[in-house]
Amino acid sequence: MLSLDRGIYHCERRICSDMANREQNKKILLELVKLPDNSMCADCGASDPDWGPYKLGVFVCLNCSDVHRSLSSHVKSIKLDFWDDELVEFMKSNGNASAQALYEKAVPPYYYRPRENDSVVLREQWILAKYERLEFKGETKYPPIPYTTGFYEGWLWKKGKENTQFLKRKFVLSERQFTLTYYNKENESKGPKAVISIKDLNATFQPEKIGHPHGLQLTYQDADHTRNLYVYHESPEEIVTWYNAIRAARYAYLKTAYPTGSDEELIPKITRNYLKEGYMEKTGPLQKEPFKKRWFILDSQNRKLFYFKGQLDAEELGVIFIGTESNGYSVKACIPKNARGNKWKCGVMVETPERQFVFMCEQEREQREWLDALRQVVSRPMAPQDYAIEANLHY
């Protein structure tokens, strides 16, 4: 009986010791993640990461931990899982700064580093490029990585201009000529369907809108219109390679066009995500015309609010320049005097020197988001090139 009691006693002591050790290790990890270098996700920059791919020794957010886990990496929760002394010591001796110095040593300035709210395909391919393909360790690779060569060609599935069908089309990107060319037929001797200047080209991932997880929207200036192409590729690596190859060509163009521009100034101009998109109802210049549902895109960099009949239209119906208050522009909530045909009740008024535009949102949340986004543009001072854009627009 005495030996049994002694066994229970030692067992309880061991359990207590293990629990104390577990709490101590958890405390160490929580302190580590508060350090400035570890306080943001190693992969997307989200604040307060609380997951650890422990064979890499980094701290990541929940979304990026899901990507690591899907790639068969070993991941633990800092708060919920048991960490033994050896793993904690490894996390202490590594951390985000050490990993970034190793795995991000030679990231090209044009390569897109995903942020917290970016699409899954961007985060997934960034993580693969860093930790599995080891693209950024500074080692010379042969053959070279496609986005570094200045020339790229291949096939993408492209939506038809007048219909919803996606067809396989050949695309050719030339950094030397600063062009993106695509062909409608397999026989290239008939010539390209379009030769797009890199000068005004933008690329942004739009998986929800396009209806494919690798959906990419290409936008460029075509005479007096802005033209949208909607493309995808079944391979996540291939579509992200296209995206970064376009960014590489855009970066080369900007370095040529603005030779004294710093990377800090030029990199935000390479490609951009749109500040806000969504449906609103719109009436005409007299504000007596019937309201019609339109798809709107706010391009904050160019201070343009585009509207389209549908969200996958190739060309806009119209565009509104958004200036500053000192130049006669304003944004406010409103209730329209005449509401012919409108079904939505949350109004937004955009006033320009030429006219007032009245839009209706379905919900107050959408109204607040549009007001916030538009005010963000109105409050930003106009740059010299903005005046040229304003002068070329006609309502």
Secondary structure, 3 states (H helix, E strand, C coil): CHHHHHHHHHHHHHHHHHHHHHHHHHHHHHHHCCCHHHCECCCCCCECCCEEECCCCCCECHHHHHHHHHCCCCEEECCCCCCCHHHHHHHHHCCHHHHHHHHCCCCCCCCCCCCCCCCHHHHHHHHHHHHCCCCCCCCCCCCCCHHHCCEEEEEEEEECCCCCCEEEEEEEEECCCCEEEEECCCCHHHCCCEEEEHHHCEEEECHHHHCCCCCEEEEEEECCEEEEEEEECCCHHHHHHHHHHHHHHHHHHHHHHCCCCCHHHHHHHHCCCCCEEEEEEECCCCCCCCCEEEEEEEECCCCEEEEECCCCCCECCEEEECCCHHHCCEEEEECCCCCCCCCCCEEEEEECCCCEEEEEECCHHHHHHHHHHHHHHHCCCCCHHHHHHHHHCCC
